Amino acid sequence: MAKELEFIKGVDKLHAFYTEHVRMLAHAYELSDEQAAMVLDRFDFKNVARSILRPPRVDLFEPPPEL
């Protein structure tokens, strides 16, 4: 079970970094988080649409922790 839990923790970290990159991409296209979430939801990226509206969970300027 420990191996599976570590896997889930790793996936959670990757998802957090992915979400922050999507947020940065939206800002590069001059979309607010809310506008980006609506576009993402319309194209069935529902998990990212929800996640982008939450506060950031990672600092992109720090190296990711070892998995």
Secondary structure, DSSP 4 states (H G I P E B T S, - for coil): -HHHHHHHHHHHHHHHHHHHHHHHHHHHTT--HHHHHHHHHHTT-HHHHHHHTSPP-S-TTSPPPP-
